[in-house]
Amino acid sequence: MPNLILNTDIERGTINKHIYGHFAEHLGRCIYNGIYVGEASDIPNTRGIRNDIVDALKHINIPNLRWPGGCFADEYHWKDGIGPKEQRPSMVNTHWGGVTENNHFGTHEFMDLCEQLECEPYICGNLGSGTVHEMQQWVEYITFDGINPMADLRKENGHPDSWPLTYWGVGNENWGCGGSMRPEYYADEYRRYQTYVRDFGSSHIYKVACGPNTDDYHWTEVMMKNTLSLRGDKHLMHGLALHYYTNYRESATQFNEDEWFTVLKKALYMDELITRHSAIMDQYDPDKRVALIVDEWGTWYKVEPDTNPRFLYQQNSLRDALVAALHFHIFHNHNDRVHMANIAQTVNVLQAMILTQDEKMLLTPTYHVFDMFKVHHDATQLDVHLQTGNYTHNGDSIPQVSVSASRDAEGRVHLSLCNTDPNNAIELTCGVRGLNLGTVTGQILTADTITAHNTFDEPEQIKPAVFNGATVNGNNLSIALPSKSVVVLELI
């Protein structure tokens, strides 16, 4: 009997491409000396934005980018980042290293970045230390096309037309760095601030409220009870943000199997969090009109030796690739409630896509998972049933195999699989129903060691390769899934 059944004729909703979103905060070398090097840099750039980073992110079809934070957003005053660069005041980044920033990367530069990336901007407004008026004016500056002081100011600063804008965060981590608020207090503040985040012209702003820190279910209860609607079907929020990090403050590259297992188990905790927060949301919103937005997730290790501990610069190994793939499968399975997610962070910070060193750039194993999984963007999730054993280590267990399937707009079926066991391959027999199997092709991401990672001297130690371990036999698919691997198959 097959131990994996793929029902291509049973659909399980749409996998929103925005769960493959990204997060770029003014933190360490994410923005400055990462994405933004300035127009005078010898590194090839377009208006100060690195061309190689833009090309790499466009290749993975980045759907959205969250900015300017994170905790940085809680002290960011947007007017300091507009106008002639030489006239912009400096600021101290109190959260991330106490460094002084010159505000050369502001609203115009961020919107330019999003236009170059062809992605949607997701701006996080300052509720922690900013005023309602300040947030209102920022929305007007970006989206208003008529005659008013903010639109006039934007035109004076060189952008006659408004920008399209969909996603707006009304505060960030207001339970912590965003004001140390109780949920009852934040709920009232959210109601007040969101009133002035208005739609202008063709913009219909999707308002995201600060949600819980990890397993703070009381926060979710209060927010759903007190901010769901004003009258009738008019919702005060469209999304509630959840933050959860696979937090393991040890080395990103020097670890043993104990630490491999611990990190993967922590990653799988995301499923329980989404399930339990969604159950609370279902009580108040059974029609699922309010999304759960996981706009900060990823691994958090010790920083690399001899780097600023507040810059959160860490390496990225095969283990992180498995963490990313497991998260995506979880998000797929909760596509009725999870409509967006943003990995932390895009460049040089935490579980980054890209690392830079002066003019050098490398792609991480996590980047390669985003690349392999882009076939799932806006695809229809398909029904799968899996029966396999566990990966057991020191008396504890997690599932050995994780799987997800989808059909894209062209009718192609894709099957993604992870083997969490670093020691043992597994033979899978996949019965495919509702599709006459013809051919199968695939890619694999794996390595000889669990600690494999890319360096600036050897930037391609780990990258996708052609996978030849799947064969078609009638309407069954035999898959030889290697240990510690991520595989994506295309069925035709």
For each residue, the residues with C-beta under 8 A, 3 or more apart:
1: 429
2: 5 429 430 431 476
3: 386 387 388 428 429
4: 384 385 386 387 388 403 428 429 430 431 479
5: 2 384 385 386 430 431 433
6: 382 383 384 405 413 415 430 431 432 433 477
7: 10 382 383 384 385 433 434
8: 382 405 407 413 432 433 434 435
9: 433 434 435
10: 7 382 383 434
11: 380 381 382 383 407
12: 335 380 381 382 383
13: 335 336 380 381
14: 335 378 379 380 381
15: 19 331 332 335 376 377 378 379 380 381 406
16: 19 335 338 339 340 378
17: 20 61 63 377 378
18: 21 63 64 120 339 340 341
19: 15 16 294 328 331 332 335 338 339 340 341
20: 17 60 61 62 63 328 341 370 373 374 376 377
21: 18 62 63 64 65 66 122 295 340 341 342 343
22: 57 62 64 65 66 342 343 345 346 353
23: 65 66 67 70 295 296 342 343 344 345 346
24: 30 31 35 65 66 67 345 346 347
25: 30 31 67 68 69 70 71 72 73 96 344 345 349
26: 30 31 32 68 69 70 72 76 93 96 101 105
27: 30 31 69 70 72 93 95 96 311 312 345 349
28: 34 96 97 308 310 311 312 313 348 349
29: 32 33 34 311 313 347 348 349 356
30: 24 25 26 27 34 35 345 346 347 348 349 352
31: 24 25 26 27 34 35 36 105
32: 26 29 36 101 104 105
33: 29 36 37 348 356
34: 28 29 30 31 50 53 347 348 349 354 356
35: 24 30 31 49 50 53 105 113 346 347
36: 31 32 33 48 49 50 104 105 109 113
37: 33 41 43 45 48 49 50
38: 41 45 48 104
39: 45 47 48
40:
41: 37 38 45 48
42: 359
43: 37 50 358 359
44: 50 51 52
45: 37 38 39 41 48 49 50 51
46: 49 51 54 116
47: 39 109 112
48: 36 37 38 39 41 45 104 105 109
49: 35 36 37 45 46 53 54 109 112 113 116
50: 34 35 36 37 43 44 45 53 54 356 361
51: 44 45 46 54 55
52: 44 55 56 361
53: 34 35 49 50 56 57 347 354 356 361
54: 46 49 50 51 57 58 113 116 117
55: 51 52 58 59
56: 52 53 59 60 353 354 361 363 367
57: 22 53 54 60 62 117 119 346 353 354
58: 54 55 61 62 116 117 118
59: 55 56 371
60: 20 56 57 353 367 370 371 374
61: 17 20 58 374 377
62: 20 21 22 57 58 65 117 119
63: 17 18 20 21 119 120 377
64: 18 21 22 119 120 121 122 167 340 342
65: 21 22 23 24 62 113 114 117 119 120 121 122 346
66: 21 22 23 24 122 123 124 167 169 295 342
67: 23 24 25 110 121 122 123 124
68: 25 26 72 73 76 110 123 124
69: 25 26 27 72 73 74 76 95 124 172
70: 23 25 26 27 73 95 124 172 173 296 344
71: 25 74 75 95 96 172 173 176 177 178
72: 25 26 27 68 69 75 76 93 95 96
73: 25 68 69 70 76 124 125 126 128 169 172 178
74: 69 71 95 126 127 128 129 171 172 173 177 178 179
75: 71 72 91 94 95 126 128 129
76: 26 68 69 72 73 80 81 126 130
77: 80 91 126 130 134
78: 81 82 106 107 126 134 138 141
79: 82 134 137
80: 76 77 88 89 91 103 106
81: 76 78 88 103 105 106 107 109
82: 78 79 88 106 107 108 141 153 154 157
83: 87 88 157
84: 87 88
85: 88 102 103 104
86:
87: 83 84
88: 80 81 82 83 84 85 102 103 104 106
89: 80 103
90: 100 101 102 103
91: 75 77 80 100 101 103
92: 98 99 100 101
93: 26 27 72 96 97 98 99 100 101
94: 75 98
95: 27 69 70 71 72 74 75 177 310
96: 25 26 27 28 71 72 93 99 310 311 312
97: 28 93 308 310 311
98: 92 93 94 310
99: 92 93 96
100: 90 91 92 93
101: 26 32 90 91 92 93
102: 85 88 90
103: 80 81 85 88 89 90 91 106
104: 32 36 38 48 85 88 109
105: 26 31 32 35 36 48 81 109 110
106: 78 80 81 82 88 103 109 110
107: 78 81 82 110 111 138 141 142
108: 82 111 112 157 158 159
109: 36 47 48 49 81 104 105 106 112 113
110: 67 68 105 106 107 113 114 121 123
111: 107 108 114 115 121 142 159 163
112: 47 49 108 109 115 116
113: 35 36 49 54 65 109 110 116 117
114: 65 110 111 117 118 119 120 121
115: 111 112 118
116: 46 49 54 58 112 113
117: 54 57 58 62 65 113 114
118: 58 114 115
119: 57 62 63 64 65 114
120: 18 63 64 65 114 166 167
121: 64 65 67 110 111 114 163 165 166 167
122: 21 64 65 66 67 166 167 168 169 208 295 340 342
123: 66 67 68 110 138 142 165 167 168 169
124: 66 67 68 69 70 73 168 169 171 172
125: 73 130 135 138 139 168 169 170 171 193 197
126: 73 74 75 76 77 78 129 130 134 135 171
127: 74 130 135 170 171 172 174 178 179 189 190 193 210
128: 73 74 75 171 172 174 177 178 179
129: 74 75 126 179
130: 76 77 125 126 127 134 135
131: 134 135
132: 135 136 192 193 196
133: 136 137 196
134: 77 78 79 126 130 131 137 138
135: 125 126 127 130 131 132 138 139 170 193 196 197
136: 132 133 139 140 196 197 198
137: 79 133 134 140 141 149 150
138: 78 107 123 125 134 135 141 142
139: 125 135 136 142 143 144 165 168 196 197 198 200 205
140: 136 137 143 144 148 150 151 198 200
141: 78 82 107 137 138 144 150 151 153 154
142: 107 111 123 138 139 154 162 163 165
143: 139 140 162 163 164 165 199 200 201 203 205
144: 139 140 141 148 150 151 162 200 201
145: 151 161 162 200 201
146: 151 200
147: 151 152
148: 140 144 151 152
149: 137 152 153
150: 137 140 141 144 153 154
151: 140 141 144 145 146 147 148 154 155 162
152: 147 148 149 155 156
153: 82 141 149 150 156 157
154: 82 141 142 150 151 157 159 160 162
155: 151 152 158 159 160
156: 152 153
157: 82 83 108 153 154
158: 108 155
159: 108 111 154 155 163
160: 154 155
161: 145
162: 142 143 144 145 151 154 200 201 203
163: 111 121 142 143 159
164: 143 202 203
165: 121 123 139 142 143 168 203 205
166: 120 121 122 203 204 205 206
167: 64 66 120 121 122 123 205 206 208 340
168: 122 123 124 125 139 165 197 205 206 207 208
169: 66 73 122 123 124 125 172 208 210 241 295
170: 125 127 135 190 193 194 197 207 208 209 210 237
171: 74 124 125 126 127 128 174 178 179 186 189 190 193 209 210
172: 69 70 71 73 74 124 127 128 169 177 178 210 241
173: 70 71 74 176 177 178 210 213 243
174: 127 128 171 178 179 181 186 189 210
175: 178 180 181 183 186 210 212 213 216 219
176: 71 173 180 213
177: 71 74 95 128 172 173
178: 71 73 74 127 128 171 172 173 174 175 181 210
179: 74 127 128 129 171 174 186
180: 175 176
181: 174 175 178 185 186 189
182: 185 186
183: 175 186 187 216 218 219 222 223
184: 187 188 222 226
185: 181 182 188 189
186: 171 174 175 179 181 182 183 189 190 210 223
187: 183 184 190 191 222 223 226 227
188: 184 185 191 192 226
189: 127 171 174 181 185 186 192 193
190: 127 170 171 186 187 193 194 209 210 223 227 236 237
191: 187 188 194 195 226 227 236
192: 132 188 189 195
193: 125 127 132 135 170 171 189 190 196 197
194: 170 190 191 197 207 209 236 237
195: 191 192
196: 132 133 135 136 139 193
197: 125 135 136 139 168 170 193 194 205 207
198: 136 139 140 205
199: 143 203 204 205
200: 139 140 143 144 145 146 162 203
201: 143 144 145 162
202: 164
203: 143 162 164 165 166 199 200
204: 166 199
205: 139 143 165 166 167 168 197 198 199
206: 166 167 168 238 239
207: 168 170 194 197 236 237 238 239
208: 122 167 168 169 170 237 238 239 240 241 293 295
209: 170 171 190 194 223 227 237 239 240 241
210: 127 169 170 171 172 173 174 175 178 186 190 241
211: 219 220 223 240 241 242 243 277 292 293
212: 175 215 216 217 219 220 242 243 277
213: 173 175 176 216 219 243
214: 243 244 273
215: 212 273 276
216: 175 183 212 213 219 220
217: 212 220 221 276 277 280
218: 183 221 222
219: 175 183 211 212 213 216 222 223
220: 211 212 216 217 223 224 240 277 280 281
221: 217 218 224 225 280
222: 183 184 187 218 219 225 226
223: 183 186 187 190 209 211 219 220 226 227 237 240
224: 220 221 227 228 240 280 281 283 284 285 290
225: 221 222 228 284
226: 184 187 188 191 222 223
227: 187 190 191 209 223 224 236 237
228: 224 225 235 236 237 284 285 290
229: 232 233 234 235 236
230: 234 235 236
231: 234
232: 229
233: 229
234: 229 230 231
235: 228 229 230 238 289 290
236: 190 191 194 207 227 228 229 230
237: 170 190 194 207 208 209 223 227 228 240 290
238: 206 207 208 235 289 290 291
239: 206 207 208 209 290 291 292 293 339 340
240: 208 209 211 220 223 224 237 281 290 291 292 293
241: 169 172 208 209 210 211 293 294 295 296
242: 211 212 273 274 277 292 293 294 295
243: 173 211 212 213 214 294 295 296 297
244: 214 269 270 273 294 296 297
245: 296 297 298 299 300 344 350
246: 263 266 267 297 298 299 300 323
247: 266 300
248: 259 262 263 266 299 300 301
249: 300 301 302
250: 255 259 301 302
251: 254 255 301 302
252: 299 301 302 304 314 315 316 317 320 453
253: 315 317 451 453
254: 251 451
255: 250 251 258 259 260 263 319 450 451
256: 259 260
257: 260 261 393 422 423 450
258: 255 261 262 393 394
259: 248 250 255 256 262 263
260: 255 256 257 263 264 319 422 450
261: 257 258 264 265 391 393 394 396 398
262: 248 258 259 265 266
263: 246 248 255 259 260 266 267 299 319 323
264: 260 261 267 268 319 322 323 326 398 420
265: 261 262 268 269 396 398
266: 246 247 248 262 263 269
267: 246 263 264 270 299 322 323 326 327
268: 264 265 271 326 330 398 399
269: 244 265 266 272 273
270: 244 267 273 274 294 297 326 327 330
271: 268 274 275 330 333 334
272: 269 275 276
273: 214 215 242 244 269 270 276 277
274: 242 270 271 277 278 292 294 330 331 334 337 338
275: 271 272 278 279 334
276: 215 217 272 273 279 280
277: 211 212 217 220 242 273 274 280 281 292
278: 274 275 281 282 292 334 337
279: 275 276 282 283
280: 217 220 221 224 276 277 283 284
281: 220 224 240 277 278 284 285 288 290 292 337
282: 278 279 285 286 288
283: 224 279 280 286
284: 224 225 228 280 281
285: 224 228 281 282 288 289 290
286: 282 283
287:
288: 281 282 285 291 336 337
289: 235 238 285
290: 224 228 235 237 238 239 240 281 285
291: 238 239 240 288 337 338 339 340
292: 211 239 240 242 274 277 278 281 334 337 338 339
293: 208 211 239 240 241 242 338 339 340 341 342
294: 19 241 242 243 244 270 274 297 331 338 340 341 342
295: 21 23 66 122 169 208 241 242 243 340 341 342
296: 23 70 241 243 244 245 342 344
297: 243 244 245 246 270 294 327 341 342 343 344
298: 245 246 323 324 343 344 345 350 351
299: 245 246 248 252 263 267 314 319 320 323 350 351
300: 245 246 247 248 249 312 314 350 351
301: 248 249 250 251 252 314 315
302: 249 250 251 252 314
303: 307 308 309 311 312 313 314
304: 252 307 313 314 315
305:
306:
307: 303 304 311 313
308: 28 97 303 311 313
309: 303
310: 28 95 96 97 98
311: 27 28 29 96 97 303 307 308 348 349
312: 27 28 96 300 303 349 350
313: 28 29 303 304 307 308 348 349
314: 252 299 300 301 302 303 304 350 351 352
315: 252 253 301 304 355 453
316: 252 320 351 352 355 364 365 366 453 454
317: 252 253 320 321 365 450 451 452 453 462
318: 321 322 365 445 446 447 449 450 451 452 453 462 484
319: 255 260 263 264 299 322 323 450 451
320: 252 299 316 317 323 324 351 364 365 366
321: 317 318 324 325 365 366 368 369 445 462 486
322: 264 267 318 319 325 326 418 420 484 486
323: 246 263 264 267 298 299 319 320 326 327 351 366
324: 298 320 321 327 328 343 351 366 369 370
325: 321 322 328 329 369 373 402 416 418 486
326: 264 267 268 270 322 323 329 330 402 418 420
327: 267 270 297 323 324 330 331 341
328: 19 20 324 325 331 332 369 373 376 404 416
329: 325 326 332 333 402 403 404 416 418
330: 268 270 271 274 326 327 333 334
331: 15 19 274 294 327 328 334 335 338 341
332: 15 19 328 329 335 376 381 404 406
333: 271 329 330 381 404
334: 271 274 275 278 292 330 331 337 338
335: 12 13 14 15 16 19 331 332 338 339 381
336: 13 288
337: 274 278 281 288 291 292 334
338: 16 19 274 291 292 293 294 331 334 335 341
339: 16 18 19 239 291 292 293 335
340: 16 18 19 21 64 122 167 239 291 293 294 295
341: 18 19 20 21 293 294 295 297 327 331 338
342: 21 22 23 64 66 122 293 294 295 296 297
343: 21 22 23 297 298 324 346 351 353 366
344: 23 25 70 245 296 297 298 349 350 351
345: 22 23 24 25 27 30 298 348 349 350 351 352
346: 22 23 24 30 35 57 65 343 349 352 353 354
347: 24 29 30 34 35 53 352 353 354 355 356
348: 28 29 30 33 34 311 313 345 352 354 355 356
349: 25 27 28 29 30 34 311 312 313 344 345 346 352
350: 245 298 299 300 312 314 344 345
351: 298 299 300 314 316 320 323 324 343 344 345 366
352: 30 314 316 345 346 347 348 349 355 364 366
353: 22 56 57 60 343 346 347 363 364 366 367 370
354: 34 53 56 57 346 347 348 361 362 363 364 367
355: 315 316 347 348 352 361 362 364 454 456
356: 29 33 34 50 53 347 348 360 361 362
357: 360 361 456
358: 43
359: 42 43
360: 356 357 456 459
361: 50 52 53 56 354 355 356 357
362: 354 355 356 454 455 456 459
363: 56 353 354 367 368 454 459 463
364: 316 320 352 353 354 355 367 368 453 454
365: 316 317 318 320 321 368 369 445 452 453 454 462
366: 316 320 321 323 324 343 351 352 353 369 370
367: 56 60 353 354 363 364 370 371
368: 321 363 364 365 371 372 445 462 463 464
369: 321 324 325 328 365 366 372 373 445 486
370: 20 60 324 353 366 367 373 374
371: 59 60 367 368 374 464
372: 368 369 375 416 443 445 464 486 488
373: 20 325 328 369 370 376 416 488
374: 20 60 61 370 371 377
375: 372 379 406 408 412 414 488 490
376: 15 20 328 332 373 379 404 406 414 416
377: 15 17 20 61 63 374
378: 14 15 16 17 408 409
379: 14 15 375 376 406 407 408 409 414
380: 11 12 13 14 15 406 407 408
381: 11 12 13 14 15 332 333 335 404 405 406
382: 6 7 8 10 11 12 405 406 407 413
383: 6 7 10 11 12 405
384: 4 5 6 7 403 404 405 415
385: 4 5 7
386: 3 4 5 401 403
387: 3 4
388: 3 4 399 400 401 426 428
389: 400
390: 397 398 399 400
391: 261 397 398 399 400 420 421 424
392: 395 396 397
393: 257 258 261 396 397
394: 258 261
395: 392
396: 261 265 392 393
397: 390 391 392 393
398: 261 264 265 268 390 391 420
399: 268 388 390 391 402 420
400: 388 389 390 391 419 420 421 424 426
401: 386 388 417 418 419 420 426 428 481
402: 325 326 329 399 417 418 420
403: 4 329 384 386 415 416 417 418
404: 328 329 332 333 376 381 384 415 416
405: 6 8 381 382 383 384 413 414 415 416
406: 15 332 375 376 379 380 381 382 413 414
407: 8 11 379 380 382 411 412 413 414
408: 375 378 379 380 411 412 414
409: 378 379
410:
411: 407 408
412: 375 407 408 490 491 492
413: 6 8 382 405 406 407 435 490 491 492
414: 375 376 379 405 406 407 408 488 489 490 491
415: 6 384 403 404 405 430 488 489 491
416: 325 328 329 372 373 376 403 404 405 486 487 488 489
417: 401 402 403 428 479 481 486 487 488 489
418: 322 325 326 329 401 402 403 485 486 487
419: 400 401 425 426 481 482 483 484 485 487
420: 264 322 326 391 398 399 400 401 402 484
421: 391 400 424 426 483 484
422: 257 260 450 483 484
423: 257 483
424: 391 400 421 483
425: 419 480 481 482 483
426: 388 400 401 419 421 481
427: 478 479 480 481
428: 3 4 388 401 417 477 478 479 480 481
429: 1 2 3 4 476 477 478 479
430: 2 4 5 6 415 476 477 478 479
431: 2 4 5 6 475 476 477
432: 6 8 435 437 475 476 477 491
433: 5 6 7 8 9 475
434: 7 8 9 10
435: 8 9 413 432 475 491
436: 475
437: 432 440 472 474 475 476 477 491
438: 472 491 492
439: 472 491 492
440: 437 470 471 472 477 489 490 491 492
441: 466 467 489 490 492
442: 466 467 468 469 470 487 488 489 490
443: 372 464 465 466 467 487 488
444: 464 465 466 467 469 482 485 486 487
445: 318 321 365 368 369 372 462 463 464 465 485 486 487
446: 318 462 482 483 484 485 486
447: 318 450 452 461 462 484
448: 452
449: 318 452
450: 255 257 260 317 318 319 422 447 484
451: 253 254 255 317 318 319
452: 317 318 365 447 448 449 461 462
453: 252 253 315 316 317 318 364 365 461 462
454: 316 355 362 363 364 365 458 459 460 461 462 463
455: 362 458 459 461
456: 355 357 360 362 459
457:
458: 454 455 461
459: 360 362 363 454 455 456
460: 454 463
461: 447 452 453 454 455 458
462: 317 318 321 365 368 445 446 447 452 453 454
463: 363 368 445 454 460
464: 368 371 372 443 444 445
465: 443 444 445
466: 441 442 443 444
467: 441 442 443 444 470 487 489
468: 442
469: 442 444 479 480 481 482 487
470: 440 442 467 477 478 479 480 487 489
471: 440 477 478
472: 437 438 439 440 476 477
473: 476 477 478
474: 437
475: 431 432 433 435 436 437
476: 2 429 430 431 432 437 472 473
477: 6 428 429 430 431 432 437 440 470 471 472 473 489 491
478: 427 428 429 430 470 471 473
479: 4 417 427 428 429 430 469 470 487 489
480: 425 427 428 469 470
481: 401 417 419 425 426 427 428 469 485 487
482: 419 425 444 446 469 485
483: 419 421 422 423 424 425 446
484: 318 322 419 420 421 422 446 447 450
485: 418 419 444 445 446 481 482
486: 321 322 325 369 372 416 417 418 444 445 446
487: 416 417 418 419 442 443 444 445 467 469 470 479 481
488: 372 373 375 414 415 416 417 442 443
489: 414 415 416 417 440 441 442 467 470 477 479
490: 375 412 413 414 440 441 442
491: 412 413 414 415 432 435 437 438 439 440 477
492: 412 413 438 439 440 441
